[in-house]
Amino acid sequence: MASLPLTAQSDAIKYANDLYAKGNFQAAAKQYEKILQNEGVAPELYYNLGNAYYKMNEIGLAILNYERALKLSPRFEDARFNLQLAQQKIVDNVNYNQQFFIQRWITDLMHMFTSNQWFTAGYLFFLAALIFAFLFAFGTSVRQRKNSFYTGIVLLLFAVTSLIFSGIRKNEETNSLQAIIMSGVVTVKSSPDESGTDLFQLHEGTKVTIKSVLGDWAEIKIGNGNVGWVENKSIEKI
């Protein structure tokens, strides 16, 4: 496990960090939960909370909070490292469908930044494109106008791509479709009721995608493409 950040931003955070440092992980977790509820969310708080739950062997809660930290700060390397450690303790060995390498590269690139960061990048690329459009319009030589034209086109494409990524990430951040299995063992059903056929089992910590919700049941999909229904109480949205 990467070391716990001990830089206190408030007395409450300092108190929670001290509890953690003393090995009182349960009390530390309760304190971090209270801070998140009363003072607002922050990736470092989710990270610290995930660490406390990991120490308590609450793998589902640990993974949930590491994922929430990364949702707010995609380049939070300590959270990513600890998430990978926690995932090694998941019982389920889901064979994920392999994406085409270009699709996987685009997905990884998009998730390097938040929606606001991609929007800022798009705005800056657009401003730069306008500058080169100005240089193209008032260039004093054919070579300058030609270079300005092509550079402006490339920057405009970067701007559009960044804004598209921003929109996708914004939708992911506000309408979370990712969730974590929180119960020890969950039987996935063929239909949204107890009488449905048992399809397969999932264990605490497994990440799923929510396809739809019907009453007290959620239709979920796992990495290998398998689909089924579980009770809402057995999962927690990231």
Sequence and secondary structure as in RCSB ss.txt:
>XXXX:A:sequence
MASLPLTAQSDAIKYANDLYAKGNFQAAAKQYEKILQNEGVAPELYYNLGNAYYKMNEIGLAILNYERALKLSPR
FEDARFNLQLAQQKIVDNVNYNQQFFIQRWITDLMHMFTSNQWFTAGYLFFLAALIFAFLFAFGTSVRQRKNSFY
TGIVLLLFAVTSLIFSGIRKNEETNSLQAIIMSGVVTVKSSPDESGTDLFQLHEGTKVTIKSVLGDWAEIKIGNG
NVGWVENKSIEKI
>XXXX:A:secstr
        SSHHHHHHHHHHHTT HHHHHHHHHHHHHHH   HHHHHHHHHHHHHTT HHHHHHHHHHHHHH TT
 HHHHHHHHHHHTT S         HHHHHHHHHHTTS HHHHHHHHHHHHHHHHHHHHHHHH SSHHHHHHHHH
HHHHHHHHHHHHHHHHHHHHHHHHS  EEEE SSEEEEESSSSTTS EEEEEETT EEEEEEEETTEEEEE TTS
 EEEEEGGGEEE 
